[in-house]
Amino acid sequence: MRSELRTEREWTCLLAAEEAALELQELAPEFGTDVAVVPSVDEAVDVLDARPTRMLLVDLRLVGADALRLFSQLDANGPASLVVGEHQHLDLIRRALELGAFGALIAPFDRVQLLAAIESSSELHARVLERERRVRDLEYVTDRQQQALHERTDELGAALKQRMWSEQAALLAQEETVHSLARAIESRDIVTGAHVERMSQYCELIANELGLNDQAHMIGLAARLHDVGKVAVPDFILLKQSPLTPEERVVMQLHCRTGHAILSDAESELLRMAAVIALTHHEWYDGSGYPGGLAGEAIPVAGRITAIADSFDALTNDRPYRPALGFEEATEVLVEQRATHFDPQMLDLFVGSAQLARIHRHRG
């Protein structure tokens, strides 16, 4: 299903219960769209095929698991989509996000929260499309560079030089993609900007201490995208100054799977590693983490590294709900969670590194 570029007014497709549909119809003009209210997945498919649709809102209270059939048919060029449900629909919400929904909202909610969720889904949709455009542009530039390189090396007869330049062009393209996505994260979360830079340094430090010198830079760079899935978390949750409710915590935890879904189709080794980190950086060593409940060495190395770096940086910097801990106090907290939250070998190397104190003193 594709939403083609057209000149006529765009639509919002509401697959919602009658009461919710009436409320949503009142809001749609604020987004500059007409409204199509449909009672079934099949009729929603007909609307999406026939009309230029900017937003799709699916109410699980009306259609339940049948909504998954609709999301499975949407492609990357389809509309921004938001799934609405209640606490008993959390499993369906997770599956809808894995299939490509751009946001979720748990009832009950008010007008402000609904508007925020719609805006958040639309923003994420636009960013994903922009990321895909950037990747295409970077691939085009890389192809052109490689073509010019082939011509030049044919003239010079320097096969080795050709390989070096090709690898460099590909690496630069991958790094530009990472930096673009990292900037998208920073635009949503006031805490994240300097956090991703420090995270990158801490992860590279741990990887080097483990002897993974050839992969250390890549792990550090990929870790910058560990929270990319937060672009799908509504602002009223992401920027909340007080503790999250259980329902809000479930939505926040979805950022791991959302980040993995954003990155997992990439062809580059760097972005594939970033996808693994996005999915597993909240897994704990004893299996008590999320989203998969992985334990021990079942957690990928890059995920275990990032879990330590993420926790240390969070402890040593102010958060809305608590002040920063000092260096010694933060390392003591990590050591208390050795072998429960963190890989014991990695943690020992991290807290025992002289370089850690230097990075911490000069952090941004």
N, C-alpha and C positions, 0 to 999 in steps of 0.2 A: 504494500500500500504506500503510495507516494503523495506528498503534498506539493504539486507543481506551482511554479511562480505564475500568478495571474494578477490581472489589474482589478478585478472586482473585490468587493468587501469580503474579508475573511470571516470564518465561522468558529464558534465554540460548540463542540459536540458534548452534550450532557447525557450520560447514561446513569440516571439517578432516580431515586424514589421521588414521588410526586412532591412531597413537602420540601425536600432538599432542592429539587429542580426549580421550584418557584423562587427560592432564595437565590440560587445561582443565576437564574435569568435576570434578576435585578442587578447583579454585579457585573454581568458580561459587558454592558455598554461601557463600563469604566476601562475596559481593555480594547475598545474599538472594534468589537466583533458582533455579528448577529449570532443567534442562538438556535441550535437544533436539539430538541429534547427527544430522546428515543428510549423505548422501554426494554430493548433487548440487544444482545451482542450482534446479532445478524443485521439489525437495522442500523447499528452504529457503523458496521462495515460498509453498508450502502452509502451512508453519509460521507464517510472518509474517502470513498472512491469517487463520489460525485461532486464534492465541494472542496474548495481550498480551506483547510481546517488548521487553525493556529493552535488550538488547545483541545485536548480530550480529557474530560473528567469522568472517572469511573467510580461509581458508588457500590462497594461490595455488599452493602446492605440490601441492594436490589438484585444483583446478579450472582453474587458469591463466586465460586470457583470457575464459573463460565467466563469470567473476565480474563483468565489466563489465556484462553483461546484467542481473545482479541489482541492481547499484548504480544503473543507469539507471531502474529501476522504483521505487526508494525515493523518497518525498516528504519534505518538511521535518518532518512529524509522525511519521516512522518511527523506528526504534530508533537508539541510538548504534551506530556501526559502526567496526570495527577490521580492517585488512587486514594479513595476515602473509605474508611472502615472503622470498626470498633475493636475493643481489646481482643475479642475472640477471633478476629480476622488477621492477627499478627503474622501467622504463617503464610497466609495468602498474600499479605502485603510484601513480605520478604521475597516470595516467588515472583510477584509482579515486578519488583525492582530488579531482580535478577534477569527478567525477560526484557527489561528496557524501560519501565516506567521511570519518570524523572523526579518524582516526589511522592510523599505519602503524608496523610493527615489522619489523626485518630480522633474520633468523636468522643465526647462533645467538644465543639470548638465554636469560637465566636467569629464575627465578620472580619475582624482585624487579622486573626490567625488564618482564616481562609484566604484572604487577599495576600497575606505574606507567603503562604504555601504556593499559591498560583504564580506569584511573581518569582519565587525561588525556582519552581519547575521550569518556567519560561527562560530564566537566566541560565540554568544548567543546560537546557536544550540548545540555547544559542551558543554557549561555550563549547559544547560537544561538537556542534556543527563547525564552529570556528577552528577547533582543534583538528578536525578532519581536513578542513581546508588548508590549515598550516602544514599538516603532514603531507598532503598532496603537493603543495607548493615546494616543500623541502625535498620531497622525492624528485620533483621536476628539476629543481636546482642541482641536486646531487647527480641526476642523470646527465644533465648538461655538462657539469664539471667532469664527470667520468668520460663523457664523449670527447671533450676537448683534451683531456689527459691522454686518452688513447692515441689521438692524432699526434700529440706532441711527442709521446714516448716512442711511437712508431718512427718518427723522424729521427729521434736521437738514439733509438735502439736501446732504451733503458727500461727493461722490463721491471726491475726492482723498484725503480722510482715510481713507475705507474702504480704498483701495488700500494706503496706507502701513501701516495696522494689520494688514492681511492678510499683507503681506510680512514684517512684524516677527514675527508669530505663527509663520509658517512657518519663519523663520530660527531663532527660539528653539527650535522643535521639533527642527530639524536639529542645532543645536549641542548640545542635551541628549543626543541619540543619540550624537554623537561623544564627549562626555565619559563617557557610560556605557560605551561600548566601550573607551575609553582606560583606564578604571579596571579593566576586565577584563584588559587586558594587564598593567597594573601588578601585579595580584594574582599573576601567574605569574613575573615576572622582576624580581629585586631591583635590577637595573641600570636598569630602564626608567622608573620613576616620574618623577624629575627630568629624565631624558633627553628624554621626549616634550615637556615644557614648553620646554626649551632649543631642541629641534628646531623647534618652532613659531615661535619668535622668529627663528632663523636663516633659516628658509624665507621668512618674511614680509619680512625684510631684503633677501634676494636679489631677491625679486619686486619690491619697491619700487625697488631699484637698476636693475632692468631696465625700469622704467617701467610695470609692470603694477599700478598703484595700485588699480584697481577689483577686481583678483583677489587681491591680496596677502593680505588677511585670510583669505579662503577657502582659499588654498593653505597658509597656516600652520596653520589649523585642521585641514584634511584630513590634513596630514602627521603629526598626532598619532596617526593610525591606521596608519602605515606598517608597523608590525610586528604588526598584529592577528592575522596568521596564525600567530604563535608560540604562540597558545593551543592549537594542535594538536601542538606539539613536546613530546615526553616530557620530564619534569623532569630525568631522568638525563642528557639531552643539553643541555637549555636551561641548566641550572645547573652543568654540568661545569666543574671548575676547571683541567683540563689540555686540551691541544689535542684537537680532535675527530679521530676516525678518518675515513678516506674514506667509509665507509658512513654514519657519523653526520653527516658534512657534507652528504651527499645529502639526508638527512631534514631537516636544518636548512634547506637551501635551498628545500625545498618550501613554506616559510612564505609565500613571495611569491605562489604560485598559490593557496594556501589563503586568504590574506587577500583576494585578488581574488574568489574564489568566495563568501566571506562577504558582501562589500559590493556585488558587481556587479549584483544584482537591485534595488537601491534606486532609488526614483524621483527622489530629490532630487539636485540638481546637486552639492551638497557631498559626499554619499556616493559619487556616481559618480566624482568627482575623487579621493576617498580610495581607491577601488578601483584606479584607474590608478596612483596612487603606490605602493600595496601591491605591485602587480605589477612595477613598473619601477624601484624605487629602488636595485636592485643591478645594473642595466645599466650598463656602462662605455662611455665615448664612443667607444673604438676597437673596440667589438663583442665584447670579451672577457668581459663580465659574464654574468649569468644573470637570469631563466630563459630568455629568448628570444634572447640574443645580438644584441640590437638595437645599432645604432651611430649616432652623430651625431644629426641632427635627426629620425631615426626614433624616437628616445626622446622621449616626451612632455615638454614643458617642465617640468611639475610633477615628473616623475620625475628629470630632470636637476638641478633645484633641490634636491630632497630628498637625492640622492646626495651632494652637496657638504656639506649641513648635517649629515647622518648621520655622514659620515666625520670631519668636523672635531670634532664633539662626542665621538665615540668616541676620537679621538686625545688630547683634552684632559681626559679623565676616566679614573680608574683602572679597569682590567679585571682579571679573575682571573689573566690570563696576562701582564700587564705594567703598570707604573705609568703615570700620566698624563704627557704631554709638556707643556712650557711653550707659551705662546701663539706665540712666534716660531718655535719648532721645529716646531710643528704646521702652521703656515702654510707653512713651507718644504717639509714633506712633501707637502702638497697641490699646491704649485707644481711639484714634481718629477713629479707625475702629471697635469699639465696636458696636455690633448689626448689622453691615453691613457685615464685614468679619467674625467676631468671636462670639461665644456663650457668651452673656453678663455675665452670672453667672460664667462660667468657667474662663473667662478672669479676672474678679474681684478677684477670688480666687488665680489665678496665680500671678498677679502683686502685690497682697497684701500679699504674702507669704514671711516671713522672710528667709525661706530656699532658695528662688530663688536667692537672692543676694549672699548667700554663694556658691551656685553651680556656679554662674557666675564668682565669684572671682577666683575659683579654676579650671576653665574649662581648658581642654587640648588644 
